Amino acid sequence: MRLKLLPLLVISIFHLSAEDKYTLGNGYKFFDALTIGGYFTTDYTASATSSSLTADDIAVLAYGKLSNRLSYLGEFESKDTYTVNFQDSTTVDNFQVHIERLNFDYKVSEKINFRVGKQITPIGYWGAQPISVLRDTTSNPVFSTTMYPKLFTGIDAYGYLPFTESTKYHLLLQKNEDLDSDYNNILTDQFFAFALDSEININWRVGGSIGHFINLADEVFYFVQLNTQYDFHPFTFSAEIIRNQAQSPSQNDYTRLGAFYLQLLYRQSPKHIWVTRLEHSRDPMTLNEESFLVAGYSFRPLYPISLKTEYQWHEYNVNNKFILSFSVLF
């Protein structure tokens, strides 16, 4: 499903008068059933083979409460909207807007709730945060975009496990086409997963997930994933590991993929954050394995505004990369 919207809508909806009580980053609340927000991100990327500036994400968010139990969220995004390639002096534009999220939440209790529609796959830490301005580095760990669908269209039953207030679960069910089948990292019409996230104490969290999906080429995938995060202020350590097995339609050929990252974050102050991340992954297309190191810095003059820079040192030097990004949440 495709929508023809102008990216300038993002700016125009926030052209508000002084008496409008608008706070940057919180959207503009018209009434309980409708708040409009948005964000944009620009990236400058330089490597041994290319140098480009991209208006990466331009998105509009609409959300609100329809009743005490029912709420909704819609996110409509233009990706790689405009790119200038300095290497060969070419430009590419893509003003098509896609549905990234469109879902309804029905709250029953602390133990059981339902989210229906197109939504984020709530696995691990990185996959659950799609908005660049809120992330600690511009880039995501590789496995979060290659090892399982980062979005799915279906039902998420979630809440806290019985007899505990510290372990949250998600049960994901999809057996239908994607709401916007052109806009996902992995195209699938069947996806099942179960995820847990437990707060051991105020500083330590652990979690994990298991899942199964079938892509449009009828390849069958199974994955197992584990994650942990420990906060010892001003540092936060986090790690995730995933194992993925793919089975061809002939049922005879198997491909096993694995990936992990280890990350250390240092909060120098609320405005200054430093990040180091070690990653190892196997490319699902070429099956090449590679380890690389990411070092990044994030400056937030205000929380909804982020200026981030990072450098990636790859095992294969041709993949080394510098990224500078500026993003704003409206």
N, C-alpha and C positions, 0 to 999 in steps of 0.2 A: 504494500500500500504506500503510495507516494503522495506528498502534499506539495503544492506550489505556493510557498510563502516567501516573502522578501525578508532577508536577514535584517534589513533596517527596522523591522517591527520591534526587534529587541531594544533598540534605542528609543523609538518613538513612544512606546508604552510607558517609559520612565520620564517623559518630558512633563513633569508635574509642577504645579504652582507652589509657592512658598508655604501656603497654608496647609497643604497636604502633608500629613505627618509621616513622612517616608524615612526609613532608616536603611542605609546601604547594607545589602546582604540579606535583608529580611523580606524582600519583595514588597509589593504594594497591596495592602488588604482592602478590597472594596467592601466586603462583608464576609461573614463566617464561611460562606460557601465558595468564595473566590478570592484567592491571593495570586497575583501575577508576579513572577520573578524571572530571572534568567542569568546567564553568564556568557562570557566569551574568553577565548584563549588565543594568543598569538605565539608562535614558536619560530625561533631562528635555529637552524640545524646546520652544522658544518662537519664534514668528514673528508677523507682523502679523495673521494670521488664526486662529492656534491656540496653545494652550499645554497640554502634556500630559506625564505621567509614565508610563513604560512599563517593565514587566519584560520586556525585549526578548528576550534569549536565555537559555534554561535548557536545558543539554545534559548528557548523560552520554556518556562515552567508555569503550570497552572495547578493549583491544589486548593483543597478546602474540606470542611466538614459539612456533610449533607444531613446528618443527625448525630445523636450522641454516640452511636455505634458505627456509622457509615461515613467513610471519607474517601477521597480520590486523589490521584496524582497523574498529571500528564507532562511529559517532557518531549519537546519537538526540537530536533537538532539538525544543523547543517554542518557536515564534517568536511575538513580540508576545503573550506569555502573558496579561498583564493591563495594561490601559491606563486611566488616569484622565485625562479631558479636563476641564481647569479652565475652559475657555471656556464650555461648556454644562452642566458638572457631571454628565457621563455617564461610565459605565464600560463597558468591553468586555473580555471574557475569551475566551481561546482556548487551552484546555489540551490540544489535540491534539498528539501527538508524531509527528514525521516522521523518516524515515531521511535524514540528510544525507550520511553516508558509510557504506559497508559494502563493504570490499574485501579482497582477499588479495594479498600480494606474494610472488613467487617469485624469489629471487636466483640468478642463474646465474653472472655474472661482472661485472667493472667495465664491460664493453662492452654487455651485454644482460641486462635483467631485465624482469619482467612484473608488472603490477598489473591485476587483474580485479575488476570490480564497479562500484558507484557511488562516484565519487571526484571530487576537485577537478580542474578544468581547469588544468593547470600552464602558464599563459600569463602572462608579465609578472611583476610583483612583488606587486601587490595581490591578484590572483585566487588566488595560491598561499597566502594567509594568511587563512583563514576565521574565526579566533578573535579576537574583538574585543580582548580583554585584551592580546594580543600585537602589535596594530597601533599605529601612531603617532598616528592620529586616529580618532575614532569613525566618521566617514563614510569611505566608499570613493570614489575617483574615479568619476564617473558611468558612464564607458564600461565599467568592470569588471562592471557589472550590466545593461547594455543592449545590448552589441554582440556578445556571443557567450554560449553557455551556460556558466555558472560551475561547473556540475556536469554530469557525464555518466556514463552507465552503459555500460561497454564495456571495452576493453583499452587499456592504456598500455604500450607497449614503450619502455623507456628505458635510458640508460646513457651512457657516454662514447664519442665518435666514435673509430674506429680511428686509431691513430698519434698520439693526443693524450690528455692527461689534464686538459685545461683547458676542453674544450667538451662540454657535456652536451646530449643530444637527448631529445625525447619524440615518439613517433608514436602518435596517438590514433585509435581506431577504434570507432565505434558504429553499429550497424544493427539496433536493437531498441528497445523501449519503455524509458522510465526506470523504475528500480526503485521509485521513489516519485514518480509522475507529477504529483502535486499540489505537489511541493516542488522548484521550480527557477525561475530567473528567465525562462528561455526553454524551452518544451516542445518537444522534438525527438525523433525516432526515427532520425535519421541525422546523424552528425557525424564529420568527418574533419579532422585537423589535424596539423601538423608544427611543432615548436618547437625552437629552439636557444638556449643560454645559454653564453656564452664568457667566461672570465676572462682578460682581456688582460694584467693584472698584478695585484699584491696589492691595488691600490686601484680598478681600473677593470674593470667588467663591461659587456658588450653582448649583446643577444639580439634575437630576433624570432620571428615565427610566421606561417604561412599556414593558412587553414582554410576549410571548407565545411560548411554544415548546412542542413537543411530543417525548418521548423517544422510544427506540426500543421495549419496552414492551407495547406500545400504551397507556401509561399513559399521561394524558394531564396536563400541568403545566401553570399557570399564575403567573406573579410576578409584583410587584410594588416596586421601589427602589428610595431612596432619598440620596443625599450626600451634604456635605458642607465643606469648608476649609477656615480658616482664619489665616492670617500671621501677627503676631505682633512681629517682630524680637527682640530677637533671637528665639522666640517660634513660632510654627505652630500648630494650633488645627485643627483636621479633624474628621469627623464623617460620618458614613453611616448606613442606616437602610433598611431592605428589608423584604417584606412579600410575601410568596410563597404559592400558593394553588395547590394541586395535586388532580386530578380526575382519578379514576380507569377506566379501559376499560368498566366495567359494568355501568358506569355513576352514580352509587349509592353511592359510598364511596368517602369521601373527607378527605384529610389530609392537615392541615394548618401548615406551618412552618414560623418561624420568626427569625431574627438575627440582631444584630447591633454591632458596636464598637464605642468607643470614644478614640481618640489618641492625646497625647501631645508630640511634638518633640522639643527638645532643641538643638540648634546648638551652642555648646561651641566655636567652630572654624570650618573652612572648613574641618579639619581633624577629629574632634571629635564630634559625635552626640549621644545624649541620647534620648531614646524613652520609653514612658509608654503607654500601650494600655489596655483598659478594653473591654472584649468581652462577648457577650451572644449569644448562638445559640442553636438550637434543631437539634439533629442528625436525618437526613432523614431516616436512616435505623432502628435505635432502638427507635427513637422518644424521647430519653432522652434529657432533657434540662440541660444546664450547663453554669455557668458564670466562667470566669477566667481572670487573670491579667498577662500581659506580660511586663517585664522590660528588655530593651536591650541597648546595646552600640555598636556603629559602629566606627571603626578607618580606615581612608583612608590616607595612606602615600602619595598616588597619587590617583586621582579620579577614574581611572579604576581598582584600587586594593582595596579590601574591606576585613577587618577582623571584623566579627560581633559575638557578643555573646548575648544570651538572656536566661531568665529563665521564665517559665510559672507556676503560682500558680493556680491550678484548684480546683473547688468546690469538685470534687472527687479526693482525694490526689493521688490515683494510677495513675492519668493522668499527674501529675507534671513532668516537663521536662526541661532539660538543653540542649542548642544547641550552638555549636561553629562552625563557618563556615569561610572558606577562599575562596575568588573568585577573578577572574581576567578577565577583558574584553580586548581582543586583538585588 
